[in-house]
Amino acid sequence: MATVVGVDAHKRSHTLVAVDAVGVKLGEKTVPSTTAGHWQALRFVRTHFGTDVLWGVEDCRPLTSRLERDLLAAGQRVIRVPPHLMSRARASSRTPGKSDPIDALAVARAVLREPDLPVAFHDQASLELKMLVDRREDLVGQRVATINRLLWRVHELDPTQLKPINWHRKKTRHTMGSWLCTQTGLLAELARDELADIDRLSDAIDALSARIADRVRSVAPTLLALPGCAELTAAKVVSETACVERFKSEAAFARYIGLAPVPHWSGPVSVQLKPTRRGNRQLSTAIHRIAVVQIRMDCAGRGYFQRRLAEGDTRPRALRALKRRLSRVVFQALRADRELRAQAWPIVGSDPAQLRPAAQPSQLISSADRAASVRRNSARGLV
């Protein structure tokens, strides 16, 4: 069993604690949160514990993204530990209090206790898509805030003035600008400045949307063939999944999203499984968007949803069942697209399949066959 190194990440420093196969603490070290500090941590671990090491990093992406990239570039195996697992491991420890070494020790022991945690992996395609999608969402948030401020200024200028609904259209913004030009005073001047900001943000958002659409068409053609999955939704799925090969099965993928049901019963009483609010909420939102669109379309998704309603399910329960089924199809499409672009996109880090059991012969399906199967199902309207 490899030595496990737990990392408690902070803005300016990272604390490392190494444990053996049964969770006994072997050593600790604190390094700066820079590339030089990460190399220092790597030298410390290799000197004291050898090369057979598994890194457990608390899943706080803004704090750990550089650390993950540096470790993966060095060929290390990195596991992402959800924060709630770390806090539970810390609460079950005999050591009272809270400190960086205590948290790092809890991260390492969480890796030992939970063998199927997500593997950190950086695929160039998903990494670049995530940066573009995050940038677009930041700009959308800025535009929404600017629109809200502008609406209040318009209300102060003239409470009877009709408020535009669709700010995405240039004609709408032009009409508002023409009206603001008839107003005088500092309030109108500020409103015109904010309208100019909205124009600038809208142009930047449209440019990013076009760039994302062009890239996702080459990255995820099989996923785009799924009814109800447009370019922005596909980009969100690819960017948040990072690399579908790090999930050992579609059930693990559904659990990562938060679509796997959670048992809630005790004794001989038979109860229905309850939904969970955990998981990757961004991926859950993307799957929800696909499900809602499919319910409105004339496809198998709508038929499945109506059949569940006819069997006695409530609308929320039927929708959850459809989303769970869609997660299976999305997983298959991601695997097909991943294999199709494997030669076209460089990969940072080691192969995540090294941390997974070897595939059975029945699972070794060619990428072309898998892509063709998913496309046939999509053409028939199957979810």
C-alpha positions in Angstrom: 0.0 0.0 0.0 1.3 3.4 -1.0 2.0 6.1 1.5 -0.8 8.7 1.6 0.1 12.4 1.8 -2.8 14.6 2.9 -2.7 18.3 2.0 -4.4 21.1 3.8 -4.3 24.0 1.3 -4.3 27.7 2.0 -3.7 30.9 0.1 0.0 31.3 1.1 1.0 27.9 2.4 0.2 24.2 2.1 0.6 21.7 5.0 1.5 18.1 4.3 1.0 15.1 6.5 2.0 11.6 5.5 0.4 8.4 6.9 0.9 4.7 6.4 -1.6 2.1 5.2 -3.4 2.1 8.6 -3.5 5.9 9.1 -0.5 6.3 11.4 1.2 9.6 11.0 4.7 9.4 9.6 5.7 13.1 9.2 4.5 16.6 8.3 5.8 19.7 6.5 4.6 23.2 5.5 5.6 24.7 2.2 4.7 27.9 0.3 1.9 27.7 -2.1 4.1 28.4 -5.1 5.6 26.1 -7.7 9.0 26.2 -5.9 7.2 25.3 -2.7 5.5 22.4 -4.4 8.8 21.1 -5.7 10.1 21.4 -2.2 7.2 19.3 -0.9 7.8 16.7 -3.6 11.5 16.4 -2.7 10.6 16.0 1.0 8.1 13.2 0.2 10.4 11.4 -2.2 13.3 11.6 0.3 11.4 10.3 3.3 8.7 8.0 1.8 9.9 7.0 -1.6 8.1 7.2 -5.0 5.1 5.0 -4.2 3.0 7.9 -2.9 -0.7 8.8 -3.2 -1.6 12.5 -2.7 -4.9 13.5 -1.1 -5.9 17.1 -1.7 -8.9 18.8 -0.2 -11.2 19.8 -3.1 -10.9 23.6 -3.0 -10.0 24.4 -6.6 -9.0 28.1 -6.3 -6.5 27.1 -3.7 -5.3 23.7 -5.1 -5.4 24.1 -8.8 -1.7 25.1 -9.1 -0.7 22.3 -6.7 -2.6 19.8 -8.7 -1.0 20.9 -12.0 2.5 20.7 -10.5 1.9 17.3 -9.0 0.4 15.9 -12.1 3.2 17.3 -14.3 5.6 15.4 -12.0 3.7 12.2 -12.6 2.1 12.0 -9.2 -1.3 10.4 -8.4 -3.7 12.9 -6.9 -7.1 12.3 -5.2 -9.6 15.0 -4.5 -11.2 14.8 -1.1 -14.6 16.6 -0.6 -14.4 19.0 2.4 -17.2 17.3 4.3 -15.3 14.1 4.3 -12.3 15.9 5.8 -14.4 17.5 8.5 -15.9 14.2 9.5 -12.6 12.5 9.6 -11.3 15.3 11.8 -14.3 15.0 14.1 -13.7 11.3 14.6 -10.1 11.8 15.6 -8.9 11.6 19.2 -6.9 14.8 18.7 -9.0 17.8 19.8 -9.0 21.2 18.2 -8.3 22.4 14.7 -5.0 23.2 13.0 -3.4 22.7 9.6 -1.7 19.5 10.5 -4.9 18.1 12.0 -6.8 19.0 8.8 -4.1 17.5 6.6 -4.1 14.3 8.7 -7.9 14.1 8.3 -7.6 14.5 4.5 -5.1 11.6 4.4 -7.3 9.3 6.5 -10.3 10.2 4.4 -8.4 8.9 1.3 -7.7 5.6 3.2 -11.3 5.3 4.3 -13.0 6.1 0.9 -11.3 4.2 -2.0 -13.4 5.6 -4.8 -12.8 9.3 -4.5 -12.5 11.4 -7.7 -9.0 11.4 -9.4 -7.5 14.7 -10.2 -6.8 14.9 -13.9 -6.2 17.8 -16.4 -7.3 17.3 -19.9 -6.3 20.1 -22.2 -9.7 20.3 -23.9 -11.7 20.4 -20.7 -9.3 22.7 -19.0 -9.5 25.4 -21.7 -13.3 25.0 -22.0 -13.6 25.5 -18.3 -11.6 28.7 -18.4 -13.8 30.0 -21.3 -17.0 29.0 -19.6 -16.0 30.5 -16.2 -15.0 33.8 -17.9 -18.3 34.0 -19.7 -20.3 33.3 -16.5 -18.3 36.1 -14.8 -19.2 38.5 -17.5 -22.9 37.5 -17.4 -22.9 38.2 -13.7 -21.4 41.6 -14.2 -23.9 42.4 -16.9 -26.8 41.3 -14.7 -25.6 43.5 -11.8 -25.1 46.5 -14.2 -28.6 46.0 -15.7 -30.1 46.0 -12.2 -28.4 49.3 -11.3 -29.5 50.8 -14.6 -33.1 49.9 -14.0 -33.1 51.7 -10.7 -31.7 54.8 -12.3 -34.3 54.6 -15.0 -37.0 54.3 -12.3 -35.6 57.4 -10.6 -35.6 59.3 -13.9 -39.1 58.3 -14.8 -41.2 55.7 -12.9 -43.6 55.4 -15.9 -40.9 54.5 -18.4 -41.3 51.0 -19.7 -38.5 48.7 -18.6 -36.9 46.5 -21.4 -37.2 42.7 -20.9 -34.7 41.3 -23.4 -31.4 43.2 -22.9 -29.6 40.7 -25.2 -31.0 42.4 -28.3 -29.1 45.4 -29.7 -32.4 47.0 -30.7 -33.6 47.0 -27.1 -30.4 48.7 -25.9 -30.5 51.2 -28.7 -34.1 52.2 -27.8 -33.0 52.7 -24.2 -30.0 54.8 -25.2 -32.2 57.0 -27.4 -34.5 57.7 -24.5 -31.6 58.4 -22.1 -30.2 60.9 -24.6 -33.3 63.0 -23.9 -32.7 63.1 -20.2 -30.4 65.6 -18.4 -28.5 65.6 -15.2 -25.9 63.5 -13.4 -28.3 60.6 -13.0 -28.9 60.3 -16.7 -25.1 60.6 -17.4 -24.4 57.7 -15.1 -27.2 55.7 -16.7 -25.7 56.3 -20.1 -22.3 55.1 -18.9 -23.9 51.9 -17.5 -25.7 51.3 -20.7 -22.3 51.6 -22.5 -21.0 49.0 -20.1 -23.9 46.7 -20.9 -23.1 47.0 -24.6 -19.4 46.2 -24.0 -20.2 43.2 -21.8 -22.8 41.9 -24.3 -20.3 42.0 -27.1 -17.7 40.2 -25.0 -20.3 37.6 -24.0 -21.4 37.0 -27.6 -17.7 36.6 -28.7 -17.0 34.1 -25.9 -20.2 32.2 -26.7 -19.1 31.9 -30.3 -15.6 30.8 -29.3 -17.0 28.2 -26.9 -19.4 26.9 -29.5 -16.7 26.4 -32.1 -14.5 24.6 -29.7 -17.1 22.3 -28.2 -18.2 21.2 -31.7 -14.8 19.7 -32.2 -14.4 18.4 -28.6 -17.8 16.8 -28.0 -19.7 16.0 -31.3 -21.3 12.9 -29.8 -22.6 14.8 -26.7 -24.0 17.6 -29.0 -26.0 14.9 -30.8 -28.0 14.3 -27.6 -31.5 16.0 -27.9 -31.7 19.1 -25.6 -27.9 19.5 -25.3 -26.7 22.8 -26.9 -23.2 24.1 -27.1 -23.1 26.0 -23.8 -24.6 23.0 -21.9 -22.2 20.6 -23.6 -19.3 22.9 -22.7 -20.4 23.0 -19.1 -20.6 19.2 -19.0 -17.2 18.7 -20.5 -15.5 21.3 -18.4 -16.9 20.1 -15.1 -16.3 16.4 -15.9 -12.6 17.2 -16.6 -11.9 13.6 -17.7 -14.6 10.9 -17.9 -12.0 8.1 -17.6 -11.4 9.0 -14.0 -14.9 7.5 -13.2 -14.9 3.7 -12.9 -18.6 3.4 -14.0 -21.6 5.5 -14.9 -22.9 4.9 -11.4 -19.9 6.6 -10.0 -20.4 9.4 -12.5 -24.0 9.8 -11.3 -23.0 9.9 -7.7 -20.4 12.6 -8.5 -23.2 14.7 -10.0 -25.5 14.0 -7.1 -28.1 12.0 -9.1 -27.6 8.7 -7.3 -30.4 8.0 -4.8 -29.4 7.8 -1.1 -30.9 5.0 1.0 -32.9 6.2 4.1 -34.5 3.3 6.0 -34.0 1.2 9.1 -35.4 -2.2 9.9 -38.0 -4.1 7.8 -39.9 -0.9 6.9 -39.9 -0.4 3.1 -39.4 3.2 2.0 -38.4 4.9 -1.2 -34.9 6.1 -1.7 -34.5 9.8 -1.1 -32.7 12.2 -3.4 -29.5 14.0 -2.4 -28.4 17.6 -2.6 -24.7 16.7 -2.7 -22.5 16.4 -5.7 -21.3 18.7 -8.4 -24.1 21.3 -8.7 -22.8 22.7 -12.0 -23.1 19.3 -13.6 -26.5 18.7 -12.0 -27.8 22.0 -13.4 -26.6 21.0 -16.9 -28.3 17.6 -16.7 -31.4 19.3 -15.4 -31.4 21.7 -18.4 -31.2 18.8 -20.8 -34.0 17.0 -19.0 -36.3 20.0 -19.0 -35.7 20.6 -22.8 -36.3 16.9 -23.6 -39.7 17.0 -21.7 -40.8 19.7 -24.1 -39.5 17.9 -27.2 -41.0 15.0 -29.1 -38.4 12.5 -28.1 -38.0 9.4 -25.9 -37.2 11.5 -22.9 -40.7 13.0 -22.9 -42.2 9.5 -23.3 -40.1 8.2 -20.4 -41.2 11.1 -18.2 -44.9 10.7 -19.0 -44.6 6.9 -18.5 -43.3 7.5 -15.0 -46.1 9.9 -14.3 -48.6 7.3 -15.5 -47.0 4.7 -13.1 -47.8 7.0 -10.2 -44.7 9.0 -9.7 -44.9 12.7 -8.8 -43.4 15.2 -11.3 -40.3 15.8 -9.1 -39.7 12.0 -8.8 -40.3 11.4 -12.5 -37.9 14.3 -13.3 -35.2 12.8 -11.0 -35.6 9.4 -12.8 -35.2 11.0 -16.2 -32.1 12.9 -15.0 -30.6 9.7 -13.6 -31.2 8.0 -17.0 -29.7 11.0 -18.8 -26.5 10.8 -16.7 -26.0 7.3 -18.1 -26.3 8.6 -21.7 -24.1 11.6 -21.1 -21.5 9.4 -19.5 -21.4 7.1 -22.6 -21.3 10.2 -25.0 -18.4 11.6 -23.0 -16.4 8.4 -23.2 -17.0 8.2 -26.9 -15.9 11.8 -27.5 -12.9 11.3 -25.1 -11.6 8.4 -27.2 -12.2 10.2 -30.5 -10.0 13.1 -29.4 -7.4 11.2 -27.4 -4.8 11.7 -30.1 -5.7 15.3 -30.9 -5.4 16.8 -27.4 -2.4 16.7 -25.2 -2.8 15.4 -21.6 -1.3 16.8 -18.5 -0.4 14.3 -15.8 -0.6 10.5 -15.6 -3.3 8.2 -17.0 -6.2 8.0 -14.6 -6.8 4.4 -15.6 -3.7 3.5 -13.5 -5.8 4.1 -10.4 -8.7 2.0 -11.7 -9.2 -1.8 -12.1 -8.4 -3.1 -15.5 -11.3 -3.3 -17.9 -13.0 -6.6 -18.6 -12.9 -7.9 -22.3 -16.6 -7.1 -22.7 -15.9 -3.5 -21.8 -13.2 -2.9 -24.5 -15.5 -1.3 -27.1 -13.8 0.8 -29.8 -14.3 4.5 -29.8 -15.9 4.5 -33.2 -18.4 1.8 -32.3 -19.4 3.7 -29.1 -19.7 7.0 -30.9 -21.8 5.4 -33.6 -24.1 3.7 -31.1 -24.7 7.0 -29.2 -25.3 8.8 -32.5 -27.9 6.2 -33.5 -29.7 6.5 -30.2 -29.7 10.3 -30.5 -31.0 10.1 -34.0 -33.9 7.9 -32.8 -34.6 10.4 -30.0 -33.5 7.9 -27.3 -32.2 9.4 -24.0 
